[in-house]
């Protein structure tokens, strides 16, 4: 003990952390706030710690390349001792972390803990939720199975719809015009370095704000928040009824965090890791990919929306929602905290929960969008082959062999998810057709990885013949003159 005491004294003389740690452990909290209703923040931090630990272990064996990522996960599942369990802990830990953060934010909202002077604490919490969701999305992509490939394709499709910056965002996301090895390298860097770094920074600021501003008092009905008097009233509560965080509150946090860890471990043992499913192959049309649980609501929403409404709702809806969350403490920073006297707040939580729950349930059973159930085995009508050059006929063969009519109709035959192509040469120039085929856009995934340059050239040559008789196909020069 003397040796340990001496080492501790030596370290503290240089780091000078003992006083800071003591002040942190002994910082007072309102007695009623040292309750089970305030344990979710610590549990989210515990889940994040588990993600860091299991993520480091997985990074030793995971290979972030298009050719080896799927095989490396199969190796972890099948051949590395407890590799499947570490993967399961990491996957289920991600789900639990998102759920806990969501519950924590709902509790903070209903308890009015976003009001003065804790506006910045709430803003950092919103950013933490967004970064946690980004962590989950990038983790799904790293599985690089069929679900991950199509999930990333949907994500790139949404990004491509952003006005002006869409193509640049897709290029930044994918590391090129198609999903390939560079894509995984970027998502690996995001998942392992950039996003955890942001999480650690936001968590540090969040905890600092809690220590500086104090834990929110229990929301008593009739106790109003006024900027001019709140700080004095809070200090009076602390002086009259405050208790040290350690041991009065920390034991509840420790027990609940332990229960969460046991629950994560139990799910990992019983249900195992997430995927990987089949290797990614955009030419496989008999597929029904599903995103991870907390993105199923978006999948369900996409299955309901008509194509014309997808872009405005996907771009404008989330922007409005995030802006509303960030602005909340500044427009409603005073007044009643108790949820019993804020019926609109309770109603908003119920409506959002019911909506997301319904969309999530729908996303688990909805047919995949785009619907690829059209039969493309019928030969291309002779009308589209008559008088064509050898290159254009070769392009028709590519069009047929790659089953493009599972999504696109030609001559009234084919899928309805994508636009009919009978007059596509009038609306898109040669360069635009090439970009659309190679890197996708809208609801169309990128097919550059599955077409050779010769096949792409031939396919575009055939598509350039699809225009009404007597009307010339679109050209870059014609479009500039029209503009």
C-alpha positions as CSV (number, residue, x, y, z in Angstrom):
1,X,0.0,0.0,0.0
2,X,2.9,2.4,0.8
3,X,4.3,1.7,-2.7
4,X,0.9,2.4,-4.4
5,X,0.4,5.5,-2.3
6,X,3.9,6.8,-3.2
7,X,3.3,6.1,-6.9
8,X,-0.1,7.9,-6.7
9,X,1.5,10.9,-4.9
10,X,4.2,11.0,-7.6
11,X,1.7,11.0,-10.4
12,X,-0.5,13.6,-8.8
13,X,2.4,15.9,-8.2
14,X,3.0,16.0,-11.9
15,X,-0.6,15.6,-13.4
16,X,-2.4,17.3,-10.5
17,X,-5.6,15.4,-11.2
18,X,-6.6,14.4,-7.7
19,X,-8.4,17.6,-6.9
20,X,-10.2,17.6,-10.2
21,X,-11.3,14.0,-9.8
22,X,-12.4,14.7,-6.2
23,X,-14.4,17.7,-7.2
24,X,-16.0,15.7,-10.0
25,X,-17.0,12.9,-7.8
26,X,-18.3,15.1,-5.0
27,X,-20.1,17.7,-7.2
28,X,-23.6,18.2,-5.8
29,X,-26.8,17.1,-7.5
30,X,-30.4,17.7,-6.4
31,X,-31.5,14.8,-4.2
32,X,-34.5,14.0,-6.4
33,X,-32.2,14.0,-9.5
34,X,-30.1,11.2,-8.0
35,X,-32.8,8.8,-9.3
36,X,-33.3,6.0,-11.9
37,X,-34.7,8.6,-14.3
38,X,-31.2,10.1,-14.8
39,X,-29.2,7.0,-15.6
40,X,-29.4,7.0,-19.4
41,X,-26.5,9.4,-20.0
42,X,-24.1,7.2,-18.1
43,X,-25.5,4.1,-19.8
44,X,-24.9,5.7,-23.3
45,X,-21.3,6.5,-22.3
46,X,-20.9,2.8,-21.1
47,X,-22.2,1.5,-24.4
48,X,-19.8,3.8,-26.3
49,X,-16.9,2.5,-24.2
50,X,-17.9,-1.1,-25.3
51,X,-18.0,0.1,-28.9
52,X,-14.5,1.4,-28.7
53,X,-13.1,-1.7,-27.0
54,X,-14.7,-4.2,-29.5
55,X,-14.0,-1.9,-32.4
56,X,-10.3,-2.0,-31.6
57,X,-10.3,-5.8,-31.5
58,X,-12.2,-6.0,-34.9
59,X,-9.8,-3.5,-36.5
60,X,-6.9,-5.9,-36.0
61,X,-8.4,-8.4,-38.4
62,X,-10.8,-6.4,-40.7
63,X,-9.5,-5.7,-44.2
64,X,-11.1,-2.5,-45.6
65,X,-10.9,-3.5,-49.3
66,X,-13.6,-4.4,-51.7
67,X,-12.1,-7.8,-52.4
68,X,-11.3,-8.8,-48.8
69,X,-13.8,-7.1,-46.5
70,X,-16.5,-9.8,-46.8
71,X,-14.0,-12.6,-46.5
72,X,-12.4,-11.1,-43.4
73,X,-15.8,-11.0,-41.7
74,X,-16.5,-14.5,-42.7
75,X,-13.1,-15.5,-41.2
76,X,-14.0,-13.7,-38.0
77,X,-17.3,-15.5,-37.8
78,X,-16.0,-19.0,-38.6
79,X,-12.3,-19.3,-37.8
80,X,-11.2,-16.8,-35.1
81,X,-11.8,-17.8,-31.5
82,X,-14.8,-15.8,-30.2
83,X,-14.6,-13.6,-33.3
84,X,-18.3,-14.0,-33.9
85,X,-19.0,-12.9,-30.3
86,X,-16.9,-9.8,-30.5
87,X,-18.7,-8.9,-33.8
88,X,-22.0,-9.6,-32.1
89,X,-21.1,-7.4,-29.1
90,X,-20.1,-4.6,-31.5
91,X,-23.3,-4.8,-33.5
92,X,-25.7,-5.1,-30.6
93,X,-23.8,-2.5,-28.7
94,X,-24.5,-0.1,-31.6
95,X,-28.2,-0.7,-31.5
96,X,-28.4,-0.4,-27.7
97,X,-26.3,2.9,-27.8
98,X,-28.7,4.4,-30.4
99,X,-31.7,3.3,-28.3
100,X,-30.3,4.7,-25.1
101,X,-29.4,8.0,-26.7
102,X,-32.9,8.3,-28.1
103,X,-34.5,7.5,-24.7
104,X,-32.1,10.0,-23.0
105,X,-33.1,12.8,-25.4
106,X,-36.8,12.1,-24.9
107,X,-36.3,12.2,-21.1
108,X,-34.4,15.5,-21.4
109,X,-37.1,16.9,-23.6
110,X,-40.0,15.9,-21.3
111,X,-38.1,17.0,-18.2
112,X,-37.4,20.4,-19.8
113,X,-33.7,20.0,-19.3
114,X,-33.0,21.8,-22.5
115,X,-34.2,25.2,-21.1
116,X,-31.9,28.0,-19.8
117,X,-29.1,27.7,-19.0
118,X,-28.6,24.3,-20.6
119,X,-29.2,25.3,-24.3
120,X,-25.7,24.3,-25.4
121,X,-26.0,21.0,-23.5
122,X,-29.0,20.2,-25.6
123,X,-27.4,21.3,-28.9
124,X,-24.4,19.0,-28.2
125,X,-26.8,16.2,-27.4
126,X,-28.5,16.6,-30.8
127,X,-25.1,16.5,-32.5
128,X,-24.2,13.4,-30.5
129,X,-27.4,11.7,-31.8
130,X,-26.6,12.6,-35.4
131,X,-23.0,11.4,-35.0
132,X,-24.1,8.2,-33.4
133,X,-26.5,7.5,-36.3
134,X,-23.6,8.2,-38.7
135,X,-21.5,5.7,-36.7
136,X,-24.2,3.1,-37.2
137,X,-24.5,3.7,-40.9
138,X,-20.8,3.6,-41.6
139,X,-20.5,0.4,-39.6
140,X,-23.2,-1.2,-41.7
141,X,-21.3,-0.2,-44.9
142,X,-18.1,-1.9,-43.6
143,X,-19.9,-5.3,-43.7
144,X,-19.9,-4.8,-47.4
145,X,-22.5,-7.5,-48.0
146,X,-25.6,-7.3,-50.3
147,X,-27.5,-5.2,-47.7
148,X,-24.6,-2.9,-47.1
149,X,-24.0,-2.4,-50.9
150,X,-27.6,-1.4,-51.6
151,X,-27.9,0.6,-48.4
152,X,-24.9,2.6,-49.5
153,X,-26.4,2.9,-52.9
154,X,-29.6,4.4,-51.4
155,X,-27.4,6.8,-49.3
156,X,-25.5,7.9,-52.4
157,X,-28.8,8.3,-54.2
158,X,-30.1,10.6,-51.5
159,X,-26.8,12.6,-51.4
160,X,-26.9,13.0,-55.2
161,X,-30.2,14.8,-55.0
162,X,-28.7,17.8,-53.0
163,X,-28.9,20.8,-55.4
164,X,-25.5,21.9,-56.8
165,X,-23.4,19.9,-54.4
166,X,-24.9,16.5,-55.1
167,X,-22.3,15.1,-57.5
168,X,-19.5,16.5,-55.3
169,X,-21.0,14.8,-52.2
170,X,-21.4,11.5,-54.0
171,X,-17.7,11.7,-55.1
172,X,-16.7,12.5,-51.6
173,X,-18.7,9.6,-50.2
174,X,-17.7,7.0,-52.6
175,X,-14.2,8.1,-53.4
176,X,-15.0,7.9,-57.1
177,X,-17.9,7.4,-59.5
178,X,-18.7,3.9,-58.2
179,X,-18.7,1.8,-55.1
180,X,-15.3,0.2,-54.9
181,X,-12.2,-0.2,-52.7
182,X,-11.8,3.5,-52.3
183,X,-15.3,3.6,-50.9
184,X,-14.5,1.2,-48.1
185,X,-11.2,3.0,-47.3
186,X,-13.1,6.2,-46.7
187,X,-15.9,4.6,-44.6
188,X,-13.2,2.8,-42.6
189,X,-11.5,6.1,-41.9
190,X,-14.8,7.7,-41.0
191,X,-15.9,4.8,-38.7
192,X,-12.6,4.2,-36.9
193,X,-11.1,7.7,-36.7
194,X,-13.2,10.7,-37.7
195,X,-16.6,9.8,-36.2
196,X,-15.2,8.4,-32.9
197,X,-13.1,11.5,-32.6
198,X,-16.2,13.7,-32.9
199,X,-18.0,11.5,-30.4
200,X,-15.2,11.8,-27.9
201,X,-15.0,15.5,-28.3
202,X,-18.8,16.0,-28.0
203,X,-19.0,13.7,-25.0
204,X,-16.2,15.6,-23.3
205,X,-18.0,18.9,-23.9
206,X,-21.3,17.4,-22.9
207,X,-19.9,16.1,-19.6
208,X,-18.1,19.4,-18.9
209,X,-21.4,21.3,-19.3
210,X,-23.2,19.0,-17.0
211,X,-20.5,19.5,-14.3
212,X,-20.4,23.3,-14.8
213,X,-24.2,23.9,-15.0
214,X,-25.3,21.1,-12.7
215,X,-27.8,18.2,-13.2
216,X,-31.3,19.3,-14.1
217,X,-33.5,19.4,-11.0
218,X,-36.7,17.3,-10.9
219,X,-39.3,19.2,-12.9
220,X,-41.9,20.2,-10.3
221,X,-45.2,21.5,-11.6
222,X,-45.5,25.2,-11.2
223,X,-41.7,25.8,-10.9
224,X,-41.0,28.1,-13.8
225,X,-37.7,28.8,-15.5
226,X,-36.9,32.5,-15.6
227,X,-33.5,33.7,-17.0
228,X,-33.3,36.4,-14.4
229,X,-33.7,34.2,-11.3
230,X,-33.1,30.5,-12.3
231,X,-29.3,30.4,-11.4
232,X,-30.0,31.7,-7.9
233,X,-32.9,29.4,-7.4
234,X,-30.9,26.4,-8.6
235,X,-28.1,27.2,-6.1
236,X,-30.7,27.4,-3.4
237,X,-31.9,23.9,-4.3
238,X,-28.4,22.6,-4.2
239,X,-27.6,24.2,-0.9
240,X,-30.8,23.1,0.7
241,X,-31.2,19.6,-0.8
242,X,-28.0,18.7,-2.7
243,X,-26.1,15.4,-2.3
244,X,-22.7,14.3,-3.7
245,X,-22.8,12.5,-7.0
246,X,-20.6,9.8,-5.4
247,X,-22.0,7.8,-3.8
248,X,-25.6,9.0,-3.8
249,X,-26.2,8.8,-7.6
250,X,-23.3,6.9,-9.1
251,X,-24.5,3.5,-7.7
252,X,-27.7,3.7,-9.7
253,X,-25.7,4.6,-12.9
254,X,-23.4,1.7,-12.2
255,X,-26.2,-0.8,-11.7
256,X,-28.1,0.3,-14.8
257,X,-24.9,0.3,-17.0
258,X,-24.2,-3.2,-15.7
259,X,-27.7,-4.3,-16.7
260,X,-27.2,-2.8,-20.2
261,X,-23.9,-4.6,-20.6
262,X,-25.6,-7.9,-19.6
263,X,-28.4,-7.3,-22.1
264,X,-25.9,-6.6,-24.9
265,X,-24.0,-9.7,-24.0
266,X,-27.2,-11.8,-23.9
267,X,-28.4,-10.5,-27.3
268,X,-24.9,-11.3,-28.7
269,X,-25.0,-14.8,-27.4
270,X,-28.5,-15.6,-28.4
271,X,-28.9,-13.8,-31.7
272,X,-25.2,-13.6,-32.9
273,X,-23.6,-11.0,-35.2
274,X,-25.2,-9.0,-38.0
275,X,-24.3,-10.6,-41.3
276,X,-22.5,-10.6,-43.5
277,X,-25.2,-11.8,-45.9
278,X,-24.3,-12.6,-49.5
279,X,-21.3,-10.9,-51.2
280,X,-22.3,-7.5,-52.9
281,X,-23.4,-7.9,-56.4
282,X,-25.6,-5.2,-58.1
283,X,-26.5,-7.6,-60.9
284,X,-28.5,-9.9,-58.5
285,X,-32.0,-8.7,-58.9
286,X,-33.7,-11.4,-56.7
287,X,-32.7,-9.5,-53.5
288,X,-34.5,-7.9,-50.6
289,X,-31.9,-5.9,-48.7
290,X,-32.8,-4.4,-45.4
291,X,-31.0,-1.6,-43.5
292,X,-30.2,-2.0,-39.9
293,X,-33.0,-1.6,-37.4
294,X,-32.8,2.1,-36.8
295,X,-32.9,3.0,-40.5
296,X,-35.9,0.8,-41.3
297,X,-38.2,3.7,-40.8
298,X,-36.5,5.5,-43.7
299,X,-36.8,2.3,-45.8
300,X,-40.5,2.2,-45.0
301,X,-40.9,5.8,-45.9
302,X,-39.2,5.3,-49.3
303,X,-41.5,2.4,-50.1
304,X,-44.6,4.7,-49.6
305,X,-43.4,7.9,-51.3
306,X,-44.2,8.4,-55.0
307,X,-41.0,9.0,-56.9
308,X,-41.9,12.6,-57.5
309,X,-42.1,13.3,-53.8
310,X,-38.9,11.5,-52.7
311,X,-36.4,14.3,-53.4
312,X,-38.2,17.2,-51.6
313,X,-39.2,15.1,-48.6
314,X,-35.8,13.4,-48.2
315,X,-33.9,16.7,-48.4
316,X,-36.3,19.1,-46.8
317,X,-37.8,16.9,-44.1
318,X,-34.6,16.0,-42.2
319,X,-33.3,19.5,-42.5
320,X,-36.4,21.0,-40.9
321,X,-36.4,18.3,-38.2
322,X,-32.7,19.0,-37.3
323,X,-33.1,22.7,-37.4
324,X,-36.2,22.5,-35.1
325,X,-34.3,20.4,-32.6
326,X,-31.3,22.8,-32.6
327,X,-33.6,25.8,-32.2
328,X,-35.8,24.4,-29.5
329,X,-33.9,25.7,-26.4
330,X,-33.6,29.2,-27.9
331,X,-37.3,29.6,-28.7
332,X,-38.6,27.7,-25.6
333,X,-35.9,28.3,-23.1
334,X,-38.1,29.6,-20.3
335,X,-41.4,28.5,-18.6
336,X,-42.7,25.3,-17.4
337,X,-40.5,22.2,-17.2
338,X,-42.9,19.5,-15.9
339,X,-44.4,17.3,-18.6
340,X,-47.6,17.2,-16.7
341,X,-48.2,20.8,-17.7
342,X,-46.8,20.6,-21.2
343,X,-49.4,18.5,-23.1
344,X,-48.1,19.6,-26.5
345,X,-44.6,18.2,-25.7
346,X,-46.1,14.9,-24.6
347,X,-48.3,14.8,-27.8
348,X,-45.3,15.5,-30.0
349,X,-43.3,12.7,-28.4
350,X,-46.2,10.2,-28.9
351,X,-46.9,11.2,-32.5
352,X,-43.2,10.9,-33.4
353,X,-42.9,7.6,-31.6
354,X,-46.0,6.2,-33.3
355,X,-44.9,7.4,-36.7
356,X,-41.4,6.0,-36.5
357,X,-42.8,2.8,-35.0
358,X,-45.3,2.4,-37.9
359,X,-42.7,3.1,-40.5
360,X,-40.2,0.8,-38.9
361,X,-42.7,-2.0,-38.9
362,X,-43.6,-1.3,-42.5
363,X,-39.9,-1.2,-43.4
364,X,-39.5,-4.8,-42.1
365,X,-42.1,-6.1,-44.5
366,X,-42.4,-3.7,-47.3
367,X,-41.4,-4.8,-50.8
368,X,-38.0,-3.4,-51.7
369,X,-37.8,-0.2,-53.7
370,X,-36.9,-0.2,-56.5
371,X,-39.3,-3.1,-57.3
372,X,-37.4,-5.4,-59.7
373,X,-40.2,-7.9,-60.5
374,X,-40.7,-7.1,-64.2
375,X,-39.9,-9.9,-66.7
376,X,-37.1,-8.9,-69.0
377,X,-36.7,-12.1,-70.9
378,X,-38.7,-11.0,-74.0
379,X,-36.5,-10.0,-76.9
380,X,-36.1,-6.3,-77.7
381,X,-38.7,-5.4,-80.4
382,X,-37.3,-5.3,-83.9
383,X,-38.4,-1.7,-84.2
384,X,-35.5,-0.7,-81.9
385,X,-33.0,-2.7,-83.9
386,X,-33.9,-1.9,-87.5
387,X,-31.2,0.2,-89.2
388,X,-28.9,0.2,-86.2
389,X,-25.1,0.0,-86.5
390,X,-23.1,-2.9,-85.2
391,X,-22.1,-0.9,-82.1
392,X,-25.7,0.1,-81.4
393,X,-26.9,-3.6,-81.7
394,X,-24.2,-4.6,-79.4
395,X,-25.5,-2.0,-76.9
396,X,-29.0,-3.5,-77.3
397,X,-27.5,-6.9,-76.3
398,X,-25.9,-5.3,-73.2
399,X,-29.3,-3.7,-72.4
400,X,-30.9,-7.1,-72.7
401,X,-28.3,-9.2,-70.9
402,X,-27.9,-6.8,-68.0
403,X,-31.7,-6.9,-67.5
404,X,-32.2,-3.2,-67.6
405,X,-35.9,-3.7,-68.2
406,X,-36.4,-4.9,-64.7
407,X,-36.6,-1.2,-63.8
408,X,-37.1,0.5,-67.2
409,X,-39.9,0.0,-69.7
410,X,-39.2,-0.1,-73.4
411,X,-42.0,-0.2,-75.9
412,X,-44.5,-0.5,-73.0
413,X,-42.8,-3.7,-71.6
414,X,-40.6,-3.7,-68.4
415,X,-40.4,-2.3,-64.9
416,X,-42.1,0.9,-63.8
417,X,-39.7,2.0,-61.0
418,X,-37.4,3.8,-63.3
419,X,-38.5,6.1,-66.2
420,X,-39.5,4.6,-69.6
421,X,-36.6,4.9,-72.0
422,X,-38.4,5.2,-75.3
423,X,-37.3,8.9,-75.6
424,X,-34.4,9.0,-73.2
425,X,-32.0,10.4,-75.9
426,X,-34.1,13.6,-76.0
427,X,-33.7,14.4,-72.3
428,X,-30.1,13.2,-71.7
429,X,-27.0,14.0,-73.6
430,X,-24.3,11.4,-74.4
431,X,-22.2,12.6,-71.5
432,X,-25.1,12.5,-69.1
433,X,-26.1,9.0,-70.2
434,X,-22.5,7.8,-69.5
435,X,-22.5,9.4,-66.0
436,X,-26.0,8.0,-65.2
437,X,-24.9,4.5,-66.2
438,X,-21.5,4.6,-64.4
439,X,-22.3,6.4,-61.2
440,X,-26.1,6.2,-60.9
441,X,-28.3,8.9,-59.5
442,X,-31.8,9.4,-58.2
443,X,-33.0,5.8,-57.5
444,X,-30.6,4.2,-59.9
445,X,-27.5,2.5,-58.4
446,X,-24.0,2.8,-60.0
447,X,-23.3,0.1,-62.6
448,X,-19.8,1.2,-63.6
449,X,-18.3,-1.6,-61.6
450,X,-20.3,-4.2,-63.6
451,X,-19.8,-2.9,-67.1
452,X,-16.6,-2.8,-69.1
453,X,-15.7,0.5,-71.0
454,X,-16.7,-1.3,-74.2
455,X,-20.0,-2.4,-72.8
456,X,-20.7,1.1,-71.5
457,X,-19.9,2.7,-74.9
458,X,-22.1,0.2,-76.7
459,X,-25.0,0.6,-74.2
460,X,-24.9,4.4,-74.5
461,X,-24.8,4.2,-78.3
462,X,-28.0,2.2,-78.2
463,X,-29.7,4.5,-75.7
464,X,-28.8,7.4,-78.0
465,X,-31.1,5.9,-80.7
466,X,-34.1,6.1,-78.5
467,X,-35.8,9.2,-79.7
468,X,-38.9,10.1,-81.7
469,X,-38.6,9.9,-85.5
470,X,-37.6,13.3,-86.9
471,X,-36.3,14.6,-83.5
472,X,-32.6,14.8,-83.0
473,X,-31.1,13.5,-79.7
474,X,-30.0,15.9,-77.1
475,X,-26.4,17.3,-77.3
476,X,-24.4,19.4,-75.0
477,X,-24.3,22.2,-77.6
478,X,-28.1,22.1,-78.1
479,X,-28.6,22.3,-74.4
480,X,-26.3,25.3,-74.0
481,X,-28.2,27.1,-76.8
482,X,-31.5,26.3,-75.1
483,X,-30.3,27.6,-71.9
